[in-house]
Amino acid sequence: MSEKKEEKVYELFSDVDGKFLIYRGRPLVREGNVICYGSMDEKYFLQMIIMTTKPMNGNEVPDKILLQLINTNRSLPDHERIVKQDMKSGFNEAMDIGTIWLERYLSN
């Protein structure tokens, strides 16, 4: 990896007291097959559920991901908290689309 590219990666990710990763200013947390991106202090967060994996270079990587934009208002019933959802292929595609959704909904 080139030195310039490494610097860019370090700008996007940072460690918070060793507990979770920060990506573009928001927490990125994984537990099992569920990845959450965003803060519960904001109106929405992104949830990515890894439905299937596939082998790549000797490792298992996410394949099909259920992407959900979720309202943080806990007074709403669970089915009403899901604002938007879609199935994506691969983590990069899911994260790209999910980040766009999150930014758009938080800006309103």
Protein Blocks (a to p, Z undefined) as FASTA:
>chain_A
ZZklmmmmmmmpcceehlacceehiacddehjbcceddfkbmbdcddddfbdcdeehiac
dfbdcdddddfblkbcfklmpmbdcddehjklmmmmmmmmmmmmmmZZ
